[in-house]
Amino acid sequence: MGPQQYRGFFAIEATAAPAGFASADDALRYLGEFTGLELAEMKLIGGASSRALRRAQRDTHPDHGGDAASFQRVSLAEAKLRKAGVL
């Protein structure tokens, strides 16, 4: 019998990362849920997307009562909007 291979990683519970967003509009819709704004309103009001992002970050941050999965989803929305040039 040879040396045993470490297999402790099997004991670690796998967690799925939150799904990303297909489009910038989807990300805006998600952030709009934190401010109560619809997609059209988010596009019309200057700076609404930035304010919605800050509010979503504050509301979902684990240090302020949010959970890590929600905060990660907000981060994915931010990344999508930055890539699309919205933020």
C-alpha positions in Angstrom: 0.0 0.0 0.0 1.4 3.4 -1.0 0.9 6.7 0.7 -2.6 7.9 1.2 -3.8 10.8 -0.9 -5.4 13.7 1.0 -9.1 13.6 0.4 -10.3 16.0 3.1 -11.6 18.4 0.4 -14.5 16.0 -0.1 -15.8 17.0 3.3 -16.0 20.7 2.3 -19.5 21.6 1.3 -19.7 23.0 -2.2 -21.5 26.3 -2.6 -22.6 27.6 -5.9 -21.7 31.1 -6.9 -24.7 33.3 -7.7 -25.5 33.5 -11.4 -24.3 36.6 -13.3 -26.5 38.8 -15.4 -27.2 38.3 -19.2 -27.4 42.1 -19.9 -26.9 45.5 -18.3 -30.7 45.9 -18.3 -31.0 42.7 -16.2 -28.4 44.1 -13.7 -30.3 47.5 -13.6 -33.6 45.7 -12.9 -32.0 43.9 -10.0 -30.5 47.0 -8.5 -33.9 48.8 -9.1 -35.5 46.4 -6.6 -33.5 48.1 -3.8 -34.8 51.6 -4.7 -38.2 50.7 -6.1 -37.4 52.1 -9.5 -38.4 50.5 -12.8 -35.9 50.0 -15.6 -37.2 53.0 -17.6 -36.9 55.2 -14.5 -33.4 54.0 -13.9 -32.4 54.9 -17.4 -34.1 58.4 -17.3 -32.9 59.6 -14.0 -29.2 60.7 -14.1 -27.1 59.0 -11.5 -29.9 56.6 -10.5 -27.9 53.5 -11.3 -25.0 54.7 -9.1 -27.4 55.5 -6.2 -29.1 52.1 -6.6 -25.8 50.4 -6.5 -24.7 52.1 -3.3 -28.0 51.4 -1.7 -27.9 47.7 -2.7 -24.3 47.4 -1.4 -25.3 48.9 1.9 -28.5 46.8 2.2 -26.8 43.5 1.3 -23.4 43.9 3.0 -22.9 41.1 5.6 -21.6 43.6 8.2 -25.0 45.4 8.0 -27.3 42.4 8.3 -27.2 41.2 4.7 -25.9 37.9 3.5 -22.8 37.1 1.4 -24.7 35.6 -1.6 -26.8 38.7 -2.0 -23.8 41.0 -1.7 -21.9 38.9 -4.3 -24.9 39.2 -6.7 -24.8 43.0 -6.2 -21.0 42.8 -7.0 -21.8 40.9 -10.2 -24.4 43.5 -11.2 -21.8 46.2 -10.6 -19.2 44.3 -12.8 -21.8 43.9 -15.6 -22.7 47.6 -15.5 -19.1 48.7 -15.5 -18.3 46.5 -18.4 -21.3 47.9 -20.3 -20.2 51.4 -19.5 -23.3 52.3 -17.5 -21.3 53.1 -14.3 
